Amino acid sequence: MIGPHPELCALAALMWVIAAVTAARLRGDRRGRALWALVVAGVPMLGWLTLAWGPIAGLAGFVAGGAILARPLQRLNDT
């Protein structure tokens, strides 16, 4: 049996974080849809992260993902 590919899991988690940061910059209805899509995609990815790297990494991924989704990045003023 082939393992859960921890390197691929880490790459997928990194891509999810990039997508979440990008979605936080959207406005209005698009942002809401993007955040729901990230939640739907993030749940199985969180399970995969926990399987591949263990419960500590899974908990860290859960906390990081929740922080990203609950508090989107603020736009910086170009002054």
C-alpha positions in Angstrom: 0.0 0.0 0.0 1.3 3.5 -0.9 1.3 6.0 1.9 -0.8 9.2 2.0 2.0 11.2 0.2 2.9 13.8 2.9 4.8 16.1 0.4 1.8 16.3 -1.9 -0.4 17.0 1.1 1.8 19.8 2.2 1.8 21.3 -1.3 -2.0 21.1 -1.5 -2.3 22.8 1.9 0.0 25.6 0.7 -2.1 26.0 -2.4 -5.2 26.2 -0.2 -3.6 29.0 1.9 -2.7 30.9 -1.2 -6.3 30.5 -2.5 -7.7 31.7 0.9 -5.5 34.8 0.9 -6.6 35.5 -2.6 -10.3 35.0 -1.8 -10.0 37.4 1.2 -9.2 40.2 -1.3 -12.4 39.7 -3.2 -15.4 41.9 -2.6 -19.1 41.2 -2.0 -20.9 38.1 -3.1 -17.8 36.6 -4.8 -15.9 36.6 -1.5 -18.7 34.8 0.3 -18.9 32.1 -2.4 -15.1 31.7 -2.5 -15.0 31.3 1.3 -17.7 28.6 1.3 -15.8 26.8 -1.5 -12.6 27.0 0.6 -14.5 25.5 3.6 -15.8 22.6 1.4 -12.3 22.0 0.0 -10.6 22.4 3.3 -12.4 19.8 5.3 -11.1 16.7 3.4 -7.7 18.4 3.1 -7.6 18.8 6.9 -8.4 15.0 7.2 -5.6 14.3 4.7 -3.2 16.5 6.6 -4.0 14.8 9.8 -3.5 11.4 8.2 -0.2 12.3 6.6 1.4 14.4 9.3 -0.4 13.4 12.5 -2.8 15.1 14.9 -0.6 18.0 15.9 -0.2 19.1 12.3 -4.0 18.6 11.8 -4.8 20.8 14.8 -2.3 23.4 13.6 -3.9 23.3 10.1 -7.3 23.7 11.6 -6.3 26.7 13.7 -4.5 28.3 10.8 -7.4 27.8 8.4 -9.9 29.1 10.9 -7.8 32.2 11.5 -7.5 32.8 7.8 -11.2 32.4 7.1 -12.4 34.2 10.2 -10.2 37.3 9.9 -9.4 38.1 6.3 -6.4 40.2 5.4 -7.0 43.9 5.4 -6.2 45.9 2.3 -3.2 48.2 2.9 -3.7 51.8 2.0 -1.4 53.0 -0.7 -0.7 56.4 0.9 
